[in-house]
Amino acid sequence: MIIIGERLNSSRKPVFEAFKKRDVNFLLNEARKQKEAGAHYLDLNAAALLEEEIDILQWAIPIIQKEVNIPICIDTPNLEAMEKALEVHEGTAILNSVTGEKGKIKKYLPLIKKFKPKIIALCLDENGLPSSPQKEIDIAKKIINELKANGVSEEEIFIDPLIRPIGTDSNAGLLFLKSLEGIKNEFPQIKTIAGISNISFGLPNRKLLNRTFFIIASYVGLDAAIIDPLDEELIDFLFSIQAILGKDNYCSNYLKHFRKKKNP
């Protein structure tokens, strides 16, 4: 399971304020805590700061990578911001994200070919959010084929079937799970990803819903998750899930994890 830490998102008030102030201590503290908790990438989103977004990305990425040494999942809908962020990133970043909207991937192709990032692609097109698993699979297929035709290997693609809050759509969880299962069946080499906390938006006891959903999605075929790695119980579930699903030989990672917790 590839873990992408979600905490450096400007939609969170403390992060927004820290970005505004260029608070290096806050930035590095959040980055270090997430890496130490097991994150393989950090999702970095400064979109809420509008015209300051580019400056913040170019400020934050080099600091994080120099002091914490972790790759970044660059989370922005702004093509120019994505380019400027990729220019200062060392190593392989994740481009978050492209969609199946007509002409969208073509706009990103120069960046993809130049910087060779991994790519998160959302199951979304010009018709809006798909209403059935088959529509999600069709959008995924279109995106995958276009990326492959332009030299992107399947192993570099992460497909996000898009989680919608169950508080506003009772069938949202089931739609995601069926779409995820269909995508994995048709494209076994493609990685799947999800922003787990979206499922619980607007509801009480969100961590319970997030953890439960994470368990089910892992069984169905989730390969990567954008989560809060500081949720210790969620991370405990991650190791137990991997052991139960036969993805942890002799439970070695499970044992290491809990020995480390017992003897930090």
C-alpha angles and dihedrals in degrees: 000000000000110000121207113190112231102193101096094072119130091219084078109084096224090051093047091052093045091052090049091053094039087234104188094183093055092046095050094042091055092044095049095046092052094047092047089050091057108273115153093192135016119227108223118195123172097158094117089067090065110192091021093056097097094048092049094049091049090048098045104042098060092044093051094045094046096047103030102023100218131131121247133234099214106216113194139120089208113100094201092049090050092053094048091048093049090051092063098038119106117217126350115344128187115243107218105217158011127151139205092255112133111274094000097113092046089060090056098042096091089055093044092051094044101043100023097214126172109258134226111203122192122218092238132113141170090289092063129235112359115243100207139039091246092056090050091050091049092052091047090051092051092050094045093049093049093049093046090049087058096052102269113138120227090242091064095054125092115190117205113198087194122244116230123197114269087211089074099029119031092199096049095099094049092046091054094047094049091046091049092050092048093049092049091048093052098037108027093169093054117095119230126212140182142184094235099195092061089079093068102041112145095009132108123252091024095175091062092054092044093051094046092048092047091056094051094044091050090055092049093053113280111163102181136020136198101216145140102270090195089072093099095190091053090052090048088054090050093060093043092049092051091050094048093046092054094250095118114064111227088347089279096150091044091053093046091050096053094040088055091050091050093047107027 
